[in-house]
Amino acid sequence: MLTYTLSAAPGTPLYIALYRSIRADILAGKLVPDERLPSKRSLAQHMKVSVITVENAYAQLLAEGYIYAVERRGYFASAVERAPEAPARGEAPAAAPPETPCFVDFRSNHPDCARFPFSVWSRLLRDELSRRETKLLAATPANGAVELREAIAAYLFEFRGMRVSAEQIVIGAGSEYLYNLIVQLLGRTHVFAVENPGHVKIPRIYEKNGLAVRYVDIDERGMPVPGLRASGADVAHISPSHHFPTGVVMPIGRRQELLAWAGEEEGRYIIEDDYDSEFRFTGRPLPTLQSIDAGGRVIYTNTFSKSLAPSIRISYMVLPAALMERFRRELSFYACTVTSFEQYTLARFLSEGHFERHINRMKKYYRSERDAVIEAIGRSPLAGRAEILEQDAGLHFLLRVRTEKSDAVLSREAAAAGIRLSFLSEYQNAPRNAETHEIVVNYSGADMARLDAAFERLAEIL
């Protein structure tokens, strides 16, 4: 007869404790397949519990497939995979080798969340909850709340020179979600070209969607049209305002060449990834490729995850009129993936000028952070052995160093010294050329008080 000491936790029904005990015996092999279980009444009498307790435990086991019932014969243990054996008593599981504590992190690329205007955001959120009440629980349109789309359209006109209507904008929870929508919108017969080096996640998303992906080596002006033509692609994914990770900014001549390429054949498109265009330290943000597109061939994408906080998963894309019509016709059955609470709060945050003020504050802050890092390099032993590249925008720059060691060895030895680094070679999606030892210095997550010591350690490693 099955015998258990039932000690259910407070708030946990007794039948759950019995169900867990029998399930554990089945998984451990103590109850072998096809072994008959006691009847509900006999087990209840033996365990001194109610019949309903046993009945509920058996019902749960039956629903999950741990036991099966045979009419007029009773319940039997099912054949299931046995649970892996636990370590012997006193035997500790093998532990992973301890990691060296991080001294300075130059690898993470994210905004400083401590400077997020939380008090303003929470006040706007409370206002929206009070003002809209149950209306907040209603679904928003497939392409997002009209208030947010109108606020984004006004912002794009004021600060990016883009004349777009709210009807052209689609809101989504993160850029990755929007890339998946673009694939469904354009179809899987297209060949997509991506920048090399470039963000490693982007081609993986397209490849997981079954697309043919081509890697086009960029030069000092971005993606070259001859390389794009040679790839055979008909869709190009680029970041012209600030390429990651090189920091290259595409000049107007190259932009016009790419637009001319897109206009040569029907079905060609350019996906403009404008992921951190707000953080330009000299002059105003550069005009977008979309703002000079007269042929309706540019799909513009941007995100608030970089400018506000990683957890605010609100991204958007601006579709040409023809593609927006296709979106309404073929994809409007999708529900918007961003909660109405966040959409209405962000709409107020934009329309009342809080976003602009936040960006202006953060530009000053990040400029001072960048300057502090560059000054620390200048007074370190690296001064004569390193060259700083593309420092005028974004939250990173390149540091080219002279060394005989490979990037992999440098990364490993730096990690052992508590310095987290990433190298340009890590973002090369396809074979390109010999390593040039360019460190991608992401300074937004670095401890400014430790810069001098960090570059001392890095100089020793080099």
MARSERO-560043 format. One record per residue (C-alpha): x, y, z; residue in three letters. Coordinates in nm, 4 decimals. Example, Ala and Ser with C-alpha at 12.3 -4.5 7.8 and 13.67 -1.06 7.14 Angstrom:
NODE        c1        c2        c3  resn
NODE    1.2300   -0.4500    0.7800   ala
NODE    1.3670   -0.1060    0.7140   ser
# end
This chain:
NODE        c1        c2        c3  resn
NODE    0.0000    0.0000    0.0000   met
NODE    0.1252    0.3501   -0.0840   leu
NODE    0.2284    0.5357    0.2283   thr
NODE    0.3252    0.9049    0.2401   tyr
NODE    0.3722    1.1696    0.5034   thr
NODE    0.1648    1.4530    0.3638   leu
NODE    0.2899    1.7934    0.4688   ser
NODE    0.1317    2.0442    0.2384   ala
NODE    0.2675    2.3989    0.2536   ala
NODE    0.0348    2.6652    0.3934   pro
NODE   -0.2238    2.7505    0.1326   gly
NODE   -0.1558    2.4305   -0.0668   thr
NODE   -0.4432    2.1792   -0.0795   pro
NODE   -0.3753    1.8324    0.0662   leu
NODE   -0.4587    1.6630   -0.2646   tyr
NODE   -0.1694    1.8520   -0.4293   ile
NODE    0.0726    1.7083   -0.1738   ala
NODE   -0.0587    1.3556   -0.2453   leu
NODE   -0.0465    1.4146   -0.6222   tyr
NODE    0.3168    1.5304   -0.5970   arg
NODE    0.4158    1.2291   -0.3862   ser
NODE    0.2657    0.9758   -0.6290   ile
NODE    0.4102    1.1629   -0.9290   arg
NODE    0.7575    1.1552   -0.7694   ala
NODE    0.7311    0.7760   -0.7211   asp
NODE    0.6308    0.7279   -1.0851   ile
NODE    0.9184    0.9444   -1.2113   leu
NODE    1.1653    0.7664   -0.9814   ala
NODE    1.0502    0.4224   -1.0975   gly
NODE    0.9190    0.3163   -0.7594   lys
NODE    0.5828    0.2720   -0.9286   leu
NODE    0.6610    0.0725   -1.2406   val
NODE    0.4616    0.1062   -1.5646   pro
NODE    0.1222   -0.0665   -1.5534   asp
NODE    0.1419   -0.1160   -1.1757   glu
NODE   -0.2030   -0.0887   -1.0237   arg
NODE   -0.2698    0.1897   -0.7740   leu
NODE   -0.4912    0.1375   -0.4663   pro
NODE   -0.8572    0.2210   -0.5019   ser
NODE   -0.9582    0.5692   -0.3963   lys
NODE   -1.1468    0.4423   -0.0918   arg
NODE   -0.8765    0.2041    0.0331   ser
NODE   -0.5997    0.4651   -0.0095   leu
NODE   -0.8130    0.7240    0.1716   ala
NODE   -0.8662    0.4871    0.4654   gln
NODE   -0.4955    0.3947    0.4754   his
NODE   -0.3761    0.7572    0.4584   met
NODE   -0.6544    0.8796    0.6914   lys
NODE   -0.7667    1.1443    0.4428   val
NODE   -1.0972    1.2030    0.2691   ser
NODE   -1.1940    1.0152   -0.0456   val
NODE   -1.2295    1.3494   -0.2270   ile
NODE   -0.8613    1.4246   -0.1537   thr
NODE   -0.7540    1.0995   -0.3243   val
NODE   -1.0044    1.1516   -0.6036   glu
NODE   -0.8659    1.4985   -0.6811   asn
NODE   -0.5051    1.3750   -0.6693   ala
NODE   -0.5857    1.0881   -0.9105   tyr
NODE   -0.7738    1.3285   -1.1377   ala
NODE   -0.4694    1.5563   -1.1644   gln
NODE   -0.2352    1.2631   -1.2315   leu
NODE   -0.4770    1.1334   -1.4934   leu
NODE   -0.5027    1.4730   -1.6649   ala
NODE   -0.1231    1.5013   -1.6876   glu
NODE   -0.0782    1.1459   -1.8116   gly
NODE    0.1091    1.0019   -1.5148   tyr
NODE   -0.1609    0.7372   -1.4640   ile
NODE   -0.4318    0.5840   -1.6806   tyr
NODE   -0.7698    0.4359   -1.5944   ala
NODE   -0.9202    0.1035   -1.7032   val
NODE   -1.2953    0.0776   -1.6621   glu
NODE   -1.3972   -0.1468   -1.3674   arg
NODE   -1.0318   -0.2282   -1.2950   arg
NODE   -0.8944    0.0935   -1.1517   gly
NODE   -0.5905    0.3170   -1.2030   tyr
NODE   -0.2436    0.2176   -1.3304   phe
NODE    0.0954    0.3903   -1.3513   ala
NODE    0.1892    0.5125   -1.6998   ser
NODE    0.5240    0.4549   -1.8700   ala
NODE    0.7185    0.7820   -1.8456   val
NODE    1.0807    0.8915   -1.8705   glu
NODE    1.2557    0.8392   -1.5404   arg
NODE    1.3911    1.1480   -1.3679   ala
NODE    1.7734    1.1783   -1.3687   pro
NODE    1.9324    1.0458   -1.0516   glu
NODE    2.0176    1.3044   -0.7898   ala
NODE    2.3797    1.3327   -0.6706   pro
NODE    2.4725    1.1081   -0.3794   ala
NODE    2.4251    1.2562   -0.0352   arg
NODE    2.7119    1.4894    0.0418   gly
NODE    2.8138    1.5012   -0.3237   glu
NODE    2.7850    1.8551   -0.4584   ala
NODE    2.7052    1.9056   -0.8263   pro
NODE    2.9944    2.0193   -1.0413   ala
NODE    3.0241    2.3957   -1.0204   ala
NODE    3.1159    2.6225   -1.3087   ala
NODE    3.4548    2.7872   -1.2706   pro
NODE    3.4180    3.1252   -1.0995   pro
NODE    3.4254    3.4284   -1.3282   glu
NODE    3.6618    3.7148   -1.2635   thr
NODE    3.4602    4.0028   -1.1152   pro
NODE    3.3992    4.2752   -1.3720   cys
NODE    3.6176    4.5800   -1.3066   phe
NODE    3.5089    4.7908   -1.6056   val
NODE    3.2521    4.6992   -1.8703   asp
NODE    3.3237    4.8361   -2.2182   phe
NODE    3.1071    4.5707   -2.3830   arg
NODE    2.7509    4.6529   -2.2761   ser
NODE    2.5710    4.8952   -2.5050   asn
NODE    2.2659    5.0319   -2.3257   his
NODE    2.1385    5.3661   -2.1947   pro
NODE    2.1998    5.4669   -1.8345   asp
NODE    1.8697    5.3692   -1.6678   cys
NODE    1.9560    5.5662   -1.3531   ala
NODE    1.8958    5.8853   -1.5522   arg
NODE    1.5555    5.7845   -1.6835   phe
NODE    1.2966    6.0531   -1.5839   pro
NODE    1.0947    5.8087   -1.3789   phe
NODE    0.9006    6.0704   -1.1846   ser
NODE    0.7724    6.2294   -1.5066   val
NODE    0.6918    5.8930   -1.6638   trp
NODE    0.5051    5.7670   -1.3555   ser
NODE    0.3064    6.0912   -1.3281   arg
NODE    0.1954    6.0661   -1.6911   leu
NODE    0.1069    5.7012   -1.6430   leu
NODE   -0.1068    5.7810   -1.3378   arg
NODE   -0.2780    6.0610   -1.5292   asp
NODE   -0.3621    5.8261   -1.8153   glu
NODE   -0.4941    5.5610   -1.5762   leu
NODE   -0.7164    5.8181   -1.4073   ser
NODE   -0.8334    5.9856   -1.7265   arg
NODE   -0.9010    5.6829   -1.9455   arg
NODE   -0.9935    5.4257   -1.6780   glu
NODE   -1.1529    5.1188   -1.8424   thr
NODE   -1.0838    5.2546   -2.1916   lys
NODE   -0.7229    5.1515   -2.1331   leu
NODE   -0.8372    4.7897   -2.1341   leu
NODE   -0.9693    4.8114   -2.4898   ala
NODE   -0.7538    4.6875   -2.7767   ala
NODE   -0.5684    4.9445   -2.9849   thr
NODE   -0.5563    4.9286   -3.3671   pro
NODE   -0.3212    4.6764   -3.5257   ala
NODE   -0.0687    4.9482   -3.6106   asn
NODE   -0.0870    5.1129   -3.2662   gly
NODE   -0.2781    5.3837   -3.0805   ala
NODE   -0.3487    5.6826   -3.3026   val
NODE   -0.2330    5.9251   -3.0288   glu
NODE    0.1133    5.7670   -3.0238   leu
NODE    0.1386    5.7500   -3.4013   arg
NODE    0.0452    6.1186   -3.4283   glu
NODE    0.3025    6.2115   -3.1635   ala
NODE    0.5732    6.0146   -3.3462   ile
NODE    0.4811    6.1738   -3.6803   ala
NODE    0.5078    6.5227   -3.5248   ala
NODE    0.8443    6.4338   -3.3684   tyr
NODE    0.9822    6.2958   -3.6957   leu
NODE    0.8801    6.6138   -3.8792   phe
NODE    1.0311    6.8442   -3.6183   glu
NODE    1.3592    6.6672   -3.5550   phe
NODE    1.4214    6.4347   -3.8508   arg
NODE    1.2712    6.6335   -4.1390   gly
NODE    1.0286    6.3541   -4.2303   met
NODE    0.6839    6.4384   -4.3660   arg
NODE    0.4858    6.1268   -4.2789   val
NODE    0.1293    6.0708   -4.1667   ser
NODE    0.0249    5.8771   -3.8599   ala
NODE   -0.1393    5.6272   -4.0969   glu
NODE    0.2038    5.5219   -4.2286   gln
NODE    0.3353    5.4261   -3.8830   ile
NODE    0.3247    5.0776   -3.7281   val
NODE    0.4016    5.0299   -3.3561   ile
NODE    0.5560    4.7061   -3.2312   gly
NODE    0.7217    4.5556   -2.9242   ala
NODE    1.0852    4.5736   -3.0296   gly
NODE    1.2653    4.6033   -3.3613   ser
NODE    1.2927    4.2252   -3.3965   glu
NODE    0.9135    4.1984   -3.4099   tyr
NODE    0.8991    4.4646   -3.6815   leu
NODE    1.1650    4.2849   -3.8888   tyr
NODE    0.9464    3.9746   -3.8800   asn
NODE    0.6504    4.1832   -3.9982   leu
NODE    0.8602    4.3250   -4.2825   ile
NODE    0.9458    3.9722   -4.3972   val
NODE    0.5772    3.8800   -4.4052   gln
NODE    0.4960    4.2059   -4.5803   leu
NODE    0.7557    4.1681   -4.8569   leu
NODE    0.7459    3.7895   -4.8873   gly
NODE    1.0135    3.5236   -4.8507   arg
NODE    1.1256    3.5197   -5.2136   thr
NODE    1.3385    3.8325   -5.1664   his
NODE    1.7147    3.8264   -5.1097   val
NODE    1.8213    4.0507   -4.8210   phe
NODE    2.1591    4.2273   -4.8080   ala
NODE    2.3063    4.3200   -4.4691   val
NODE    2.6143    4.5180   -4.3715   glu
NODE    2.9413    4.3389   -4.2983   asn
NODE    3.0538    4.3978   -4.0303   pro
NODE    2.7185    4.4609   -3.8697   gly
NODE    2.4738    4.3688   -3.5985   his
NODE    2.4831    3.9881   -3.5757   val
NODE    2.1184    3.9547   -3.4707   lys
NODE    1.9696    4.1093   -3.7853   ile
NODE    2.0805    3.8450   -4.0390   pro
NODE    1.9880    3.5678   -3.7950   arg
NODE    1.6292    3.6967   -3.7803   ile
NODE    1.6053    3.6982   -4.1600   tyr
NODE    1.7672    3.3561   -4.1948   glu
NODE    1.5292    3.2085   -3.9352   lys
NODE    1.2478    3.3359   -4.1558   asn
NODE    1.3829    3.1278   -4.4436   gly
NODE    1.5287    3.4200   -4.6396   leu
NODE    1.8443    3.4190   -4.8469   ala
NODE    2.0866    3.6651   -4.6827   val
NODE    2.3919    3.8211   -4.8481   arg
NODE    2.6718    3.9988   -4.6613   tyr
NODE    2.8051    4.3127   -4.8290   val
NODE    3.1361    4.4554   -4.7056   asp
NODE    3.1017    4.8215   -4.6131   ile
NODE    3.3642    5.0877   -4.6808   asp
NODE    3.4293    5.4275   -4.5237   glu
NODE    3.0959    5.5539   -4.6673   arg
NODE    2.8737    5.2592   -4.5810   gly
NODE    2.7291    4.9911   -4.8090   met
NODE    2.8664    5.0334   -5.1639   pro
NODE    2.6264    4.9913   -5.4548   val
NODE    2.8652    4.7746   -5.6657   pro
NODE    2.8857    4.5255   -5.3793   gly
NODE    2.5083    4.5389   -5.3384   leu
NODE    2.4591    4.4682   -5.7088   arg
NODE    2.7038    4.1779   -5.6997   ala
NODE    2.5135    4.0232   -5.4093   ser
NODE    2.1979    3.9843   -5.6180   gly
NODE    1.9882    4.1224   -5.3316   ala
NODE    1.6704    4.3215   -5.3825   asp
NODE    1.6302    4.4410   -5.0213   val
NODE    1.9098    4.6194   -4.8327   ala
NODE    1.9127    4.6609   -4.4531   his
NODE    2.1390    4.9533   -4.3612   ile
NODE    2.2048    5.2030   -4.0787   ser
NODE    2.3160    5.5153   -4.2682   pro
NODE    2.3046    5.7721   -3.9847   ser
NODE    2.5357    5.5807   -3.7519   his
NODE    2.6559    5.2344   -3.8465   his
NODE    2.7057    4.9777   -3.5748   phe
NODE    2.9750    4.8921   -3.4874   pro
NODE    3.2065    5.1032   -3.7069   thr
NODE    3.0305    5.4372   -3.6454   gly
NODE    3.0464    5.5247   -4.0177   val
NODE    2.8034    5.7967   -4.1322   val
NODE    2.6794    5.7613   -4.4909   met
NODE    2.7252    6.0809   -4.6994   pro
NODE    2.4556    6.2189   -4.9262   ile
NODE    2.6189    6.0910   -5.2453   gly
NODE    2.6095    5.7287   -5.1301   arg
NODE    2.2515    5.7696   -5.0095   arg
NODE    2.1453    5.8950   -5.3514   gln
NODE    2.3221    5.6020   -5.5174   glu
NODE    2.1315    5.3563   -5.2997   leu
NODE    1.7985    5.5259   -5.3710   leu
NODE    1.8754    5.5110   -5.7446   ala
NODE    1.9514    5.1368   -5.7085   trp
NODE    1.6201    5.0813   -5.5302   ala
NODE    1.4297    5.2636   -5.8040   gly
NODE    1.5760    5.0613   -6.0908   glu
NODE    1.3518    4.7574   -6.0444   glu
NODE    1.0077    4.6923   -5.9002   glu
NODE    1.0132    4.5242   -5.5603   gly
NODE    1.3437    4.6676   -5.4388   arg
NODE    1.3414    4.8225   -5.0917   tyr
NODE    1.5804    4.9734   -4.8366   ile
NODE    1.5270    4.9168   -4.4642   ile
NODE    1.6685    5.2213   -4.2850   glu
NODE    1.7656    5.1296   -3.9285   asp
NODE    1.7911    5.4592   -3.7374   asp
NODE    1.8499    5.2947   -3.3994   tyr
NODE    2.0406    5.5686   -3.2066   asp
NODE    2.0244    5.8718   -3.4336   ser
NODE    1.9262    6.0993   -3.1419   glu
NODE    2.2728    6.0792   -2.9864   phe
NODE    2.4712    6.2905   -3.2298   arg
NODE    2.7126    6.5220   -3.0501   phe
NODE    2.7971    6.7705   -3.3272   thr
NODE    2.5148    6.9617   -3.4952   gly
NODE    2.1603    6.8423   -3.5517   arg
NODE    2.0704    6.4799   -3.6286   pro
NODE    2.1379    6.3966   -3.9938   leu
NODE    1.8444    6.3889   -4.2381   pro
NODE    1.7093    6.0398   -4.2863   thr
NODE    1.7220    5.8426   -4.6076   leu
NODE    1.3418    5.8274   -4.5925   gln
NODE    1.3179    6.2078   -4.6020   ser
NODE    1.4835    6.2212   -4.9475   ile
NODE    1.3051    5.9146   -5.0880   asp
NODE    1.0708    6.0227   -5.3667   ala
NODE    0.9954    5.6722   -5.4922   gly
NODE    0.8465    5.5092   -5.1831   gly
NODE    1.1281    5.2542   -5.1483   arg
NODE    1.2463    5.3179   -4.7904   val
NODE    1.1090    5.1420   -4.4825   ile
NODE    1.2201    5.3494   -4.1827   tyr
NODE    1.2620    5.1814   -3.8407   thr
NODE    1.3540    5.3188   -3.4986   asn
NODE    1.3205    5.2247   -3.1337   thr
NODE    1.2769    5.3911   -2.7947   phe
NODE    1.4691    5.1109   -2.6218   ser
NODE    1.7991    5.2859   -2.6975   lys
NODE    1.6905    5.6399   -2.6164   ser
NODE    1.4814    5.5696   -2.3024   leu
NODE    1.5372    5.2276   -2.1431   ala
NODE    1.5840    4.8663   -2.2629   pro
NODE    1.2635    4.7548   -2.0894   ser
NODE    1.0511    5.0039   -2.2833   ile
NODE    1.0004    4.7708   -2.5785   arg
NODE    0.8400    5.0220   -2.8121   ile
NODE    0.9655    5.0415   -3.1686   ser
NODE    0.8052    5.1716   -3.4845   tyr
NODE    0.8393    5.1684   -3.8592   met
NODE    0.7255    5.4079   -4.1288   val
NODE    0.5972    5.2288   -4.4384   leu
NODE    0.5678    5.3712   -4.7913   pro
NODE    0.2050    5.4222   -4.8940   ala
NODE    0.1896    5.1097   -5.1133   ala
NODE    0.3282    4.8866   -4.8379   leu
NODE    0.0970    5.0414   -4.5793   met
NODE   -0.1980    4.9506   -4.7968   glu
NODE   -0.0651    4.5956   -4.8187   arg
NODE   -0.0226    4.5903   -4.4403   phe
NODE   -0.3890    4.6867   -4.3900   arg
NODE   -0.5031    4.4290   -4.6408   arg
NODE   -0.2868    4.1336   -4.5313   glu
NODE   -0.1529    4.1864   -4.1779   leu
NODE   -0.4090    4.3977   -3.9925   ser
NODE   -0.5452    4.0825   -3.8261   phe
NODE   -0.2450    4.0969   -3.5900   tyr
NODE   -0.3030    4.2546   -3.2499   ala
NODE   -0.0701    4.5390   -3.1534   cys
NODE    0.2027    4.3946   -2.9290   thr
NODE    0.2508    4.7028   -2.7079   val
NODE    0.0173    4.7629   -2.4122   thr
NODE   -0.2140    5.0630   -2.4362   ser
NODE   -0.0801    5.1868   -2.0977   phe
NODE    0.2689    5.2356   -2.2407   glu
NODE    0.1484    5.3726   -2.5727   gln
NODE   -0.0632    5.6515   -2.4226   tyr
NODE    0.2076    5.7377   -2.1697   thr
NODE    0.4738    5.7615   -2.4403   leu
NODE    0.2401    5.9720   -2.6565   ala
NODE    0.2153    6.2268   -2.3727   arg
NODE    0.5885    6.2028   -2.3079   phe
NODE    0.6545    6.2978   -2.6713   leu
NODE    0.3840    6.5570   -2.7282   ser
NODE    0.4572    6.7493   -2.4057   glu
NODE    0.8283    6.7836   -2.4886   gly
NODE    0.9631    6.5512   -2.2180   his
NODE    1.1363    6.3261   -2.4712   phe
NODE    1.3183    6.6187   -2.6333   glu
NODE    1.4364    6.7494   -2.2960   arg
NODE    1.5472    6.4015   -2.1900   his
NODE    1.7471    6.3528   -2.5114   ile
NODE    1.9144    6.6926   -2.4706   asn
NODE    2.0148    6.6081   -2.1137   arg
NODE    2.1439    6.2660   -2.2133   met
NODE    2.3450    6.4059   -2.5048   lys
NODE    2.5288    6.6364   -2.2663   lys
NODE    2.5791    6.3533   -2.0199   tyr
NODE    2.7051    6.1037   -2.2782   tyr
NODE    2.9299    6.3660   -2.4364   arg
NODE    3.0956    6.4204   -2.0974   ser
NODE    3.1247    6.0430   -2.0505   glu
NODE    3.2835    6.0041   -2.3949   arg
NODE    3.5244    6.2908   -2.3272   asp
NODE    3.6245    6.1368   -1.9938   ala
NODE    3.7044    5.8052   -2.1612   val
NODE    3.9047    5.9709   -2.4395   ile
NODE    4.0986    6.1827   -2.1886   glu
NODE    4.1757    5.8730   -1.9814   ala
NODE    4.3124    5.6997   -2.2914   ile
NODE    4.5237    6.0068   -2.3670   gly
NODE    4.6963    6.0044   -2.0283   arg
NODE    4.7403    5.6251   -2.0187   ser
NODE    5.0254    5.4142   -2.1623   pro
NODE    4.7900    5.3465   -2.4572   leu
NODE    4.8328    5.7041   -2.5806   ala
NODE    5.1036    5.6200   -2.8324   gly
NODE    4.9663    5.2784   -2.9256   arg
NODE    4.6007    5.3470   -3.0001   ala
NODE    4.3908    5.5500   -3.2435   glu
NODE    4.0362    5.6703   -3.1717   ile
NODE    3.7869    5.6438   -3.4598   leu
NODE    3.4254    5.7626   -3.5184   glu
NODE    3.3623    5.9406   -3.1886   gln
NODE    3.0954    6.1948   -3.2912   asp
NODE    2.7766    5.9925   -3.2446   ala
NODE    2.6156    5.7038   -3.0633   gly
NODE    2.7176    5.5426   -2.7372   leu
NODE    3.0395    5.3865   -2.8623   his
NODE    3.3540    5.4545   -3.0632   phe
NODE    3.6370    5.2429   -3.2023   leu
NODE    3.9820    5.2157   -3.0476   leu
NODE    4.2394    5.0734   -3.2886   arg
NODE    4.5353    4.9250   -3.0996   val
NODE    4.8722    4.7933   -3.2123   arg
NODE    4.9470    4.4443   -3.0872   thr
NODE    5.0675    4.1043   -3.2063   glu
NODE    4.7980    3.9197   -3.0113   lys
NODE    4.4744    3.8022   -3.1729   ser
NODE    4.1413    3.9582   -3.0789   asp
NODE    4.0341    3.6308   -2.9164   ala
NODE    4.3443    3.6254   -2.6957   val
NODE    4.3039    3.9917   -2.6067   leu
NODE    3.9394    3.9402   -2.5141   ser
NODE    4.0236    3.6399   -2.2965   arg
NODE    4.3148    3.8084   -2.1163   glu
NODE    4.1167    4.1281   -2.0655   ala
NODE    3.8289    3.9271   -1.9138   ala
NODE    4.0765    3.7625   -1.6757   ala
NODE    4.1797    4.1147   -1.5708   ala
NODE    3.8166    4.2138   -1.5133   gly
NODE    3.7759    4.4192   -1.8320   ile
NODE    3.4913    4.3259   -2.0649   arg
NODE    3.5704    4.4066   -2.4291   leu
NODE    3.4190    4.3496   -2.7706   ser
NODE    3.6084    4.3733   -3.0992   phe
NODE    3.5072    4.4778   -3.4478   leu
NODE    3.5986    4.1289   -3.5718   ser
NODE    3.3154    3.9831   -3.3594   glu
NODE    3.0621    4.1637   -3.5796   tyr
NODE    3.1965    4.0363   -3.9097   gln
NODE    2.9200    3.8111   -4.0344   asn
NODE    3.1334    3.6824   -4.3208   ala
NODE    3.5111    3.6567   -4.3837   pro
NODE    3.6429    4.0037   -4.4543   arg
NODE    4.0102    4.0757   -4.4017   asn
NODE    4.2869    4.0378   -4.1476   ala
NODE    4.2179    4.1513   -3.7936   glu
NODE    4.2855    4.5201   -3.7391   thr
NODE    4.2463    4.5021   -3.3607   his
NODE    3.9689    4.7579   -3.3220   glu
NODE    3.7998    4.7590   -2.9824   ile
NODE    3.4337    4.8660   -2.9790   val
NODE    3.4359    5.0929   -2.6725   val
NODE    3.0817    5.1105   -2.5344   asn
NODE    3.1149    5.3711   -2.2624   tyr
NODE    2.7538    5.4060   -2.1423   ser
NODE    2.7983    5.1229   -1.8919   gly
NODE    3.1556    5.1974   -1.7821   ala
NODE    3.2529    5.3042   -1.4304   asp
NODE    3.4168    5.6441   -1.4869   met
NODE    3.6031    5.6280   -1.1554   ala
NODE    3.7969    5.3224   -1.2724   arg
NODE    3.9025    5.4408   -1.6175   leu
NODE    4.2684    5.5125   -1.5384   asp
NODE    4.3210    5.1763   -1.3728   ala
NODE    4.1316    4.9976   -1.6521   ala
NODE    4.3487    5.1423   -1.9286   phe
NODE    4.6614    5.0663   -1.7240   glu
NODE    4.5543    4.7015   -1.7145   arg
NODE    4.4696    4.7015   -2.0856   leu
NODE    4.8093    4.8509   -2.1736   ala
NODE    4.9818    4.5723   -1.9804   glu
NODE    4.7824    4.3099   -2.1714   ile
NODE    4.8708    4.4644   -2.5077   leu
# end
